[in-house]
């Protein structure tokens, strides 16, 4: 009965030809009596950042999750008791996320049935010591306005105009009299579910190892190849435009190479639409960290910096991934083997954002065989089982009525005609088996058994006249 009143700013949907600002939402409320407990349940379609009295309390980046909202609508729960005072304000900023993933057109995400403007639902429950309970829900009394985020897209990046910031918008007493009211929106079709995964967090900060001046800008080189965002720190004048390009490769002449991270081999497309952040400065000292997106990179090419601004403190690499605990260690007397182990672990984490991803720069997709092939060493080195179990729920939801599975999860329907097959589909069997094998958890077997049996019935029917199964992708990394 909760999360039943979705609100959004407008019916318009951002696209390459129509960049729309991320919406802000705010709702003030008072607490007149002593609290026994205070809790909020919140769902953002796609991503959200939650503020209480001006404080960002969001549990992790890209919250609540990356999912097909026709299958599962995730929400988060927060304890607010120690954050509230007499006069309070709730503030939320929404990003497109997978609600509007127009940058994923190669996999038909731009054609997804659910595609729409970002949406929000919340319910605040206040329990007082005198026994009274008060409930505050998202409804059309919530106020909304445009934010300083003028474009955001999971794969594409973020554009931010600091001159458009609204100071104090998430604090009580802010004058929102000229803000319009939010509009109601239809409930999404997916199952409501509390998100139970290890969140995405910044785990390391890296200063540039080298800064090189090149035609048009400065190349910031870092010692590690990974995934995350960056922190821009600068003293600037209003209107200075800084454009950042992110990649893990350099060209033959030492420039940043954007071509390998795009499926469309057009220079204009790549420079405009892949791993690019823009920050338009306000006056004075300022910091900015992109959100609602992340990048796979080792190099940043920065356009728009003055010579005096090209210093190590200007761009700090914020390494990010799901904050899964480490469970195992491996060392031996062979230095090469130890380096291979270290590289493997870095690759594991670089490609783990809520669930295993195939790459953090170009695709950001949950390819099933990629996850299956790495699962055993992941279970020996880390504790990914919470995130695996949640992703398995999405895999089961993505299963077609005939029992077949797509090659990527989540999906809007792409991956059934190409990109799957037994070598990839067995993620449905292998992940539960490994969780049981290494953690002794039988419940995960029971949870996935119905989908496993449906798949076995399906694949039995795909035998050819010789009784063999020869469909879908095989080894994708075979020698040519």
Helices and strands as residue ranges (DSSP letters): E 6-8, E 23-30, E 35-45, E 47-52, E 55-56, E 72-79, G 81-83, E 87-95, G 97-99, G 102-107, G 109-111, E 119-128, E 133-137, E 143-146, E 149-153, E 157-161, G 162-164, E 180-181, E 183-185, E 191-194, E 200-206, E 210-214, E 217-236, E 241-247, G 259-261, H 267-273, E 276-280, E 284-289, E 295-303, G 307-309, G 312-314, E 315-322, H 335-350, H 368-381, H 385-398, H 422-425, H 427-439, H 443-460
